[in-house]
Amino acid sequence: MAKTIKVEGRPLWAEVSLKAMAHNLKVIRRHIGPKPEILAVVKSNAYGLGAVPVAKALQKAGANCFGVTCANEGIELRESGIRKPILVLTGFWPGEEKRFIENRLTPSVTRLEDVRSLERAAKSALAKSTNAKSLRARFHLKINTGMNRLGILPSEIEAFAKALADCRHIELEGTFTHFASAEDFNARQTDDQEQIFRECLDQMRALGVSPGIVHMANSGAICARPSTWADMVRPGAILYGYYQSFDPPQKEREVKSRLPIEPSLSLRARIITLRDLPAGQPVGYGARFITERPSRIAVINAGYADGILRQRTNHGCVLLRGRHVPLVGTISMDLTTLDVTDVPNAALGDIVTIYGKDGDAEIQVSAVAREIGTVTSDLLCALGRRVPRHYL
């Protein structure tokens, strides 16, 4: 049987293992060796699992710094007591610079215009302070090497160096890029991106600009591309216990043998209704499931607002009493229906495991992601705000 946790309100809850995350951090450290720093990516509420408790646990476990998406995420961590460096990975919007400086957040410069904006903000802050040294704003430069989302172009390196030379109140602390397909070993894109990035670093050095902390490795590259580890790595999904889908599959088997990470999320609910139906009866919106035999249908108090994506309509299973039972009918906002006909002792109040272990059976988020053609992070981030998180 699945583990029982006392829950008030809706009979639905997530169990988040901070112990598993600490273990995964140690596995990553052992894998990459003692030199590279580890930037723990806790953006999007730590992939839906709770940024504050997760960051606190990882800070205690030895993470060197943290990565977030925006100033608000960084400020939340600062206000909760996180003191390690926090890098805002996706840059900043004009007018936000002051908030970065006041909260000791490290911005990413992704456009040439950002250099001047950050310099003006740092200069203004310096004029109002008696501690000039503390207000020299540090930032990281992002270079677009082929993903074509954020970052200055390689052709803009010289212009960046000239702009930085005119600035007295900001300091380049690090330089990074982001890989588009680090898990794909049948294509050359990552190799090409790495080569372009290294050429950009050489050009910066030739222009008298130290790139500072060099980082490019995301989860996929951490797992299987040692040449990309550089001065710092940025684990995301693997920190929470989930592997990428590598191509070819043999590479994935090799990765799993080298990095024994542990999943950190279990999602559970209780059966709130059981209904016996004859053959030929519709279930749920649009009658997308019709019983083919006399069936016992169970209802759980969880739907797509809680993280069970509608793509799972009539697709896949959950666990009940250690057995796989199919999801049937349209996934609705608040409710999901299951065919429990083959579990004759199913009862009102029984625990249903959507993700996690129940006895010897297990359903992991990454496996469900593959089934419906998405990525693990999509499912983790879909975990609804109203789902209580219990930290283990």
C-alpha positions as a printed NumPy array, in Angstrom:
array([[  0.   ,   0.   ,   0.   ],
       [  1.043,   3.589,  -0.608],
       [  2.275,   5.681,   2.314],
       [ -0.437,   7.472,   4.289],
       [ -0.065,  11.175,   5.087],
       [ -2.62 ,  13.135,   7.081],
       [ -4.258,  15.609,   4.703],
       [ -6.883,  18.22 ,   5.479],
       [ -9.291,  19.434,   2.814],
       [ -9.278,  17.797,  -0.605],
       [ -7.892,  14.237,  -0.431],
       [ -4.956,  15.009,  -2.728],
       [ -1.31 ,  15.692,  -1.893],
       [  2.261,  15.68 ,  -3.168],
       [  5.161,  14.184,  -1.271],
       [  8.453,  15.933,  -2.032],
       [ 11.622,  14.208,  -0.899],
       [ 14.271,  16.744,   0.083],
       [ 16.443,  13.79 ,   1.043],
       [ 16.339,  12.561,  -2.558],
       [ 17.397,  15.996,  -3.82 ],
       [ 20.327,  16.129,  -1.386],
       [ 21.314,  12.662,  -2.585],
       [ 21.085,  13.755,  -6.221],
       [ 23.285,  16.781,  -5.527],
       [ 25.914,  14.472,  -4.031],
       [ 25.673,  12.137,  -7.034],
       [ 26.215,  15.082,  -9.396],
       [ 29.184,  16.297,  -7.339],
       [ 30.76 ,  12.852,  -7.377],
       [ 30.178,  12.623, -11.134],
       [ 31.727,  15.979, -12.114],
       [ 34.496,  16.038,  -9.521],
       [ 35.454,  18.732,  -6.997],
       [ 36.256,  21.654,  -9.306],
       [ 33.099,  22.875, -11.109],
       [ 30.631,  24.823,  -9.005],
       [ 27.021,  23.65 ,  -8.988],
       [ 24.288,  26.156,  -9.776],
       [ 21.025,  24.553,  -8.655],
       [ 18.231,  25.577, -11.008],
       [ 15.168,  26.35 ,  -8.876],
       [ 13.222,  28.417, -11.399],
       [  9.451,  28.045, -11.794],
       [  8.977,  27.322,  -8.089],
       [ 11.721,  24.667,  -8.203],
       [ 10.019,  22.935, -11.122],
       [  6.719,  23.073,  -9.263],
       [  8.035,  21.44 ,  -6.09 ],
       [  8.47 ,  24.549,  -3.916],
       [ 11.359,  26.978,  -4.39 ],
       [ 11.855,  28.027,  -0.77 ],
       [ 12.014,  24.625,   0.967],
       [ 13.942,  23.125,  -1.943],
       [ 16.515,  25.947,  -2.046],
       [ 16.976,  25.808,   1.728],
       [ 17.613,  22.063,   1.573],
       [ 20.029,  22.392,  -1.349],
       [ 21.883,  25.295,   0.279],
       [ 22.413,  23.08 ,   3.33 ],
       [ 23.455,  20.154,   1.095],
       [ 26.191,  22.191,  -0.606],
       [ 24.82 ,  23.936,  -3.702],
       [ 27.157,  26.81 ,  -4.602],
       [ 24.493,  29.094,  -6.06 ],
       [ 21.001,  29.152,  -7.517],
       [ 19.381,  29.9  , -10.862],
       [ 15.961,  31.532, -11.26 ],
       [ 13.948,  33.056, -14.082],
       [ 13.097,  36.534, -12.843],
       [ 13.686,  39.076, -10.094],
       [ 10.538,  38.069,  -8.204],
       [ 11.764,  34.49 ,  -7.9  ],
       [ 15.131,  35.683,  -6.66 ],
       [ 13.638,  38.105,  -4.142],
       [ 11.441,  35.319,  -2.744],
       [ 14.57 ,  33.296,  -2.034],
       [ 16.383,  36.256,  -0.484],
       [ 13.441,  36.984,   1.817],
       [ 13.375,  33.326,   2.889],
       [ 17.003,  33.437,   4.01 ],
       [ 18.934,  32.193,   0.983],
       [ 22.34 ,  33.891,   1.07 ],
       [ 24.178,  32.115,  -1.748],
       [ 24.53 ,  33.884,  -5.125],
       [ 21.368,  33.903,  -7.245],
       [ 21.671,  34.201, -11.026],
       [ 18.623,  35.373, -12.976],
       [ 19.041,  33.295, -16.114],
       [ 16.711,  35.058, -18.547],
       [ 17.885,  38.638, -18.208],
       [ 15.893,  41.641, -17.043],
       [ 13.324,  44.097, -18.258],
       [ 14.316,  47.793, -18.47 ],
       [ 13.495,  49.394, -15.139],
       [ 14.183,  46.278, -13.063],
       [ 17.89 ,  46.942, -12.577],
       [ 17.453,  48.664,  -9.203],
       [ 15.675,  45.619,  -7.758],
       [ 18.583,  43.394,  -8.777],
       [ 21.113,  45.613,  -7.043],
       [ 19.034,  46.104,  -3.891],
       [ 18.476,  42.355,  -3.474],
       [ 21.967,  41.238,  -4.472],
       [ 20.692,  39.319,  -7.489],
       [ 23.037,  38.638, -10.396],
       [ 21.459,  39.611, -13.719],
       [ 22.156,  38.035, -17.088],
       [ 22.999,  40.429, -19.896],
       [ 21.352,  39.077, -23.042],
       [ 21.41 ,  42.199, -25.258],
       [ 24.046,  44.871, -25.855],
       [ 21.602,  47.499, -24.583],
       [ 21.553,  45.769, -21.181],
       [ 25.156,  46.799, -20.509],
       [ 24.363,  50.531, -20.519],
       [ 21.124,  50.039, -18.569],
       [ 22.886,  48.103, -15.84 ],
       [ 25.734,  50.619, -15.677],
       [ 23.302,  53.532, -15.217],
       [ 21.449,  51.716, -12.441],
       [ 24.66 ,  50.773, -10.635],
       [ 25.99 ,  54.329, -10.909],
       [ 22.746,  55.71 ,  -9.479],
       [ 22.829,  53.26 ,  -6.578],
       [ 26.474,  54.14 ,  -5.901],
       [ 25.664,  57.843,  -5.629],
       [ 23.229,  57.076,  -2.795],
       [ 25.535,  54.769,  -0.83 ],
       [ 28.49 ,  55.198,   1.486],
       [ 29.777,  51.747,   0.537],
       [ 30.901,  52.094,  -3.07 ],
       [ 32.533,  48.692,  -3.331],
       [ 29.367,  46.8  ,  -2.396],
       [ 27.455,  48.408,  -5.25 ],
       [ 29.71 ,  47.324,  -8.093],
       [ 27.064,  45.232,  -9.854],
       [ 28.167,  41.824, -11.053],
       [ 26.525,  40.201, -14.041],
       [ 26.814,  37.206, -16.369],
       [ 26.908,  37.504, -20.145],
       [ 24.812,  35.108, -22.205],
       [ 25.989,  34.282, -25.728],
       [ 23.643,  32.896, -28.37 ],
       [ 25.487,  29.986, -29.974],
       [ 22.603,  28.529, -31.956],
       [ 19.524,  28.133, -29.784],
       [ 18.375,  31.562, -31.008],
       [ 16.344,  32.636, -28.004],
       [ 18.421,  34.895, -25.738],
       [ 21.995,  36.114, -25.81 ],
       [ 24.256,  38.414, -27.792],
       [ 25.519,  37.139, -31.107],
       [ 29.134,  36.032, -31.6  ],
       [ 29.457,  38.92 , -34.042],
       [ 28.631,  41.33 , -31.196],
       [ 31.513,  40.292, -28.921],
       [ 33.714,  43.207, -29.96 ],
       [ 30.895,  45.711, -29.446],
       [ 30.25 ,  44.208, -26.015],
       [ 33.926,  44.574, -25.054],
       [ 33.886,  48.241, -26.095],
       [ 30.691,  48.94 , -24.149],
       [ 32.03 ,  47.219, -21.03 ],
       [ 35.301,  49.191, -21.219],
       [ 33.327,  52.408, -20.711],
       [ 31.594,  51.102, -17.576],
       [ 32.995,  51.707, -14.09 ],
       [ 30.196,  50.426, -11.896],
       [ 29.563,  46.917, -13.218],
       [ 31.72 ,  43.81 , -13.407],
       [ 31.538,  40.739, -15.66 ],
       [ 31.429,  37.775, -13.284],
       [ 30.602,  34.974, -15.708],
       [ 29.87 ,  34.01 , -19.309],
       [ 27.493,  31.271, -20.445],
       [ 25.46 ,  29.733, -23.205],
       [ 22.622,  27.221, -23.344],
       [ 22.425,  23.995, -25.351],
       [ 19.381,  23.176, -27.462],
       [ 19.822,  19.394, -27.729],
       [ 22.467,  18.146, -25.328],
       [ 20.769,  14.715, -25.118],
       [ 20.941,  14.061, -28.864],
       [ 24.151,  12.238, -29.771],
       [ 22.995,  11.545, -33.327],
       [ 23.298,  15.23 , -34.244],
       [ 26.183,  17.718, -34.16 ],
       [ 24.285,  20.737, -32.827],
       [ 25.741,  20.585, -29.305],
       [ 29.28 ,  20.041, -30.601],
       [ 28.855,  23.024, -32.902],
       [ 27.468,  25.183, -30.101],
       [ 30.356,  24.276, -27.814],
       [ 32.896,  25.13 , -30.523],
       [ 31.229,  28.495, -31.24 ],
       [ 31.132,  29.297, -27.529],
       [ 34.806,  28.513, -27.024],
       [ 35.695,  30.693, -30.01 ],
       [ 33.736,  33.53 , -28.418],
       [ 35.61 ,  33.067, -25.144],
       [ 38.92 ,  33.202, -27.015],
       [ 37.829,  36.391, -28.746],
       [ 36.868,  37.975, -25.417],
       [ 40.245,  37.14 , -23.913],
       [ 42.012,  38.527, -26.99 ],
       [ 40.116,  41.778, -26.467],
       [ 41.262,  41.923, -22.858],
       [ 37.951,  40.816, -21.323],
       [ 38.073,  37.957, -18.822],
       [ 34.934,  35.799, -19.215],
       [ 34.987,  34.97 , -15.504],
       [ 33.001,  31.881, -14.509],
       [ 32.396,  29.877, -17.673],
       [ 29.289,  27.654, -17.735],
       [ 27.272,  25.862, -20.379],
       [ 26.285,  22.383, -19.09 ],
       [ 22.592,  21.773, -18.421],
       [ 21.277,  18.429, -17.127],
       [ 21.856,  16.548, -20.369],
       [ 25.399,  17.836, -20.755],
       [ 26.201,  17.141, -17.103],
       [ 25.168,  13.53 , -17.638],
       [ 27.141,  12.785, -20.767],
       [ 29.339,  15.635, -22.059],
       [ 32.345,  16.153, -19.727],
       [ 34.004,  18.63 , -22.091],
       [ 31.215,  21.117, -21.295],
       [ 31.516,  21.151, -17.502],
       [ 33.931,  24.131, -17.423],
       [ 33.808,  26.228, -14.206],
       [ 30.171,  25.615, -13.311],
       [ 27.27 ,  23.319, -14.23 ],
       [ 23.529,  23.994, -14.091],
       [ 21.502,  20.899, -13.097],
       [ 17.742,  21.125, -13.416],
       [ 15.711,  17.945, -13.996],
       [ 18.433,  15.59 , -12.749],
       [ 18.59 ,  17.509,  -9.477],
       [ 14.976,  16.481,  -8.88 ],
       [ 15.686,  12.9  ,  -9.896],
       [ 14.67 ,  12.718, -13.542],
       [ 16.801,  11.814, -16.557],
       [ 16.567,  13.286, -20.012],
       [ 15.567,  11.106, -22.973],
       [ 18.897,  10.427, -24.662],
       [ 19.344,   9.422, -28.258],
       [ 20.483,   6.76 , -28.968],
       [ 18.847,   4.77 , -26.122],
       [ 22.166,   3.09 , -25.306],
       [ 23.435,   6.473, -24.103],
       [ 20.544,   6.698, -21.648],
       [ 21.392,   3.286, -20.203],
       [ 25.003,   4.392, -19.747],
       [ 23.903,   7.585, -17.994],
       [ 21.62 ,   5.746, -15.59 ],
       [ 24.399,   3.381, -14.617],
       [ 26.72 ,   6.299, -13.804],
       [ 24.25 ,   8.62 , -12.077],
       [ 21.975,   6.727,  -9.643],
       [ 19.634,   9.63 ,  -8.948],
       [ 16.367,   9.271,  -7.015],
       [ 12.967,  10.723,  -8.019],
       [ 11.757,  13.345,  -5.56 ],
       [  8.007,  13.549,  -6.278],
       [  5.082,  11.318,  -5.38 ],
       [  1.552,  12.512,  -6.154],
       [ -1.373,  10.779,  -4.474],
       [ -5.149,  11.077,  -4.045],
       [ -7.946,   9.095,  -2.446],
       [-10.968,   7.488,  -4.095],
       [-13.995,   9.663,  -3.343],
       [-16.658,   7.704,  -5.258],
       [-17.154,   4.19 ,  -6.681],
       [-19.818,   3.423,  -9.274],
       [-20.838,   0.114, -10.891],
       [-21.851,   0.485, -14.521],
       [-23.16 ,  -2.001, -17.085],
       [-21.531,  -2.389, -20.499],
       [-22.234,   0.398, -22.982],
       [-22.257,   3.303, -20.515],
       [-20.408,   6.612, -21.191],
       [-17.993,   8.076, -18.652],
       [-16.985,  11.735, -18.439],
       [-17.161,  14.726, -20.777],
       [-17.888,  13.972, -24.411],
       [-18.464,  10.272, -23.744],
       [-14.894,   9.607, -24.8  ],
       [-14.933,   6.34 , -22.87 ],
       [-17.666,   3.736, -23.177],
       [-17.623,   0.695, -20.894],
       [-17.099,  -2.508, -22.869],
       [-18.051,  -4.754, -19.935],
       [-19.722,  -4.401, -16.554],
       [-17.263,  -2.021, -14.915],
       [-16.423,  -0.441, -11.602],
       [-15.453,   3.204, -12.038],
       [-13.627,   5.146,  -9.32 ],
       [-13.312,   8.906,  -9.051],
       [-10.371,  10.779,  -7.523],
       [-10.417,  14.427,  -6.496],
       [ -7.684,  15.542,  -8.919],
       [ -7.712,  16.875, -12.459],
       [ -5.789,  19.004, -14.896],
       [ -5.812,  21.957, -12.471],
       [ -3.767,  19.735, -10.164],
       [ -1.284,  18.379, -12.689],
       [ -2.991,  15.426, -14.417],
       [ -2.751,  16.709, -17.975],
       [ -5.727,  16.301, -20.333],
       [ -3.382,  14.527, -22.741],
       [ -3.709,  11.531, -20.416],
       [ -7.397,  11.132, -21.28 ],
       [ -7.943,   7.397, -21.89 ],
       [ -4.181,   7.005, -21.788],
       [ -1.937,   5.469, -19.163],
       [ -2.411,   4.204, -15.634],
       [ -2.189,   5.036, -11.948],
       [ -1.537,   2.678,  -9.031],
       [ -4.12 ,   1.239,  -6.656],
       [ -3.262,  -1.366,  -4.036],
       [  0.019,  -2.005,  -5.839],
       [ -1.658,  -2.638,  -9.213],
       [ -1.86 ,  -0.593, -12.405],
       [ -5.374,   0.653, -13.204],
       [ -6.239,   2.609, -16.373],
       [ -7.301,   6.222, -16.592],
       [-10.636,   6.337, -18.443],
       [-12.748,   9.194, -19.716],
       [-11.827,  12.823, -20.229],
       [ -9.534,  14.321, -17.583],
       [-11.52 ,  17.234, -16.181],
       [-10.387,  20.238, -14.17 ],
       [-11.039,  18.742, -10.741],
       [-11.809,  15.046, -11.208],
       [-10.36 ,  11.975, -12.891],
       [-12.011,   8.595, -13.423],
       [-10.362,   5.182, -13.225],
       [-11.445,   1.687, -14.233],
       [-10.878,  -0.389, -11.081],
       [-12.871,  -3.417, -12.224],
       [ -9.819,  -5.662, -11.901],
       [ -9.209,  -4.598,  -8.292],
       [-12.288,  -6.157,  -6.664],
       [-11.361,  -5.035,  -3.142],
       [-11.057,  -1.347,  -4.115],
       [-12.768,   0.784,  -1.505],
       [-13.801,   4.345,  -0.786],
       [-10.813,   6.217,   0.657],
       [ -8.167,   3.984,  -0.936],
       [ -4.974,   5.796,  -1.904],
       [ -4.302,   6.168,  -5.614],
       [ -0.696,   6.906,  -6.65 ],
       [ -0.5  ,   9.123,  -9.727],
       [  3.309,   9.396,  -9.562],
       [  5.576,   7.392,  -7.277],
       [  5.691,   3.938,  -5.702],
       [  3.   ,   1.696,  -4.291],
       [  4.433,  -1.6  ,  -3.056],
       [  6.539,  -3.101,  -5.814],
       [  4.833,  -1.045,  -8.517],
       [  6.049,   2.368,  -9.654],
       [  5.012,   5.13 , -12.057],
       [  7.552,   7.907, -12.563],
       [  6.97 ,  11.358, -13.997],
       [  9.592,  10.798, -16.684],
       [  7.854,   7.64 , -17.926],
       [  4.508,   9.443, -18.184],
       [  6.189,  12.303, -20.038],
       [  7.504,   9.884, -22.653],
       [  4.075,   8.267, -22.99 ],
       [  2.351,  11.527, -23.888],
       [  5.205,  13.058, -25.871],
       [  6.361,  15.805, -23.542],
       [  9.242,  16.44 , -21.147],
       [  9.433,  15.713, -17.428],
       [  9.691,  19.402, -16.556],
       [  6.322,  20.038, -18.21 ],
       [  4.611,  17.6  , -15.84 ],
       [  6.471,  18.794, -12.751],
       [  5.605,  22.424, -13.436],
       [  1.958,  21.448, -14.041],
       [  1.561,  20.526, -10.375],
       [ -1.216,  22.877,  -9.29 ],
       [ -0.909,  25.546,  -6.616],
       [ -3.788,  24.031,  -4.636],
       [ -1.973,  20.704,  -4.252],
       [ -0.43 ,  20.654,  -0.732],
       [  3.261,  19.749,  -0.714],
       [  4.539,  17.629,   2.16 ],
       [  8.329,  17.748,   2.509],
       [  9.95 ,  14.516,   3.591]])
